[in-house]
Amino acid sequence: MQVAKLSISIPQPLLRFVEDYRHSHAFKSRSQVIEKALELLRERELEEAYALAAEESDPDWEVTVADGLTDEAW
């Protein structure tokens, strides 16, 4: 996997959290902690997008899906 170097500035309390998390979860670097946090954030965003998409589904579609051929007809 190709990686890019990134420099960030964060408040001291967050830096302490990153360090504490790194030690308590045996991460080798701060970068691994930040990577994990970003992966979790991405997963959360996807979950919210899927939930929103599910809310937008058309109830009439569910009836339509049940119409027609059954699995046994194949």
Number of C-alpha atoms within 10 A of each C-alpha: 2 3 5 4 5 6 4 4 7 7 7 9 9 11 13 11 12 19 16 12 14 18 13 9 10 11 14 10 12 15 14 14 19 13 11 13 13 12 12 12 12 12 12 12 12 12 12 12 12 12 11 11 10 10 10 9 10 9 9 8 10 10 9 9 9 9 9 8 9 8 6 5 6 5
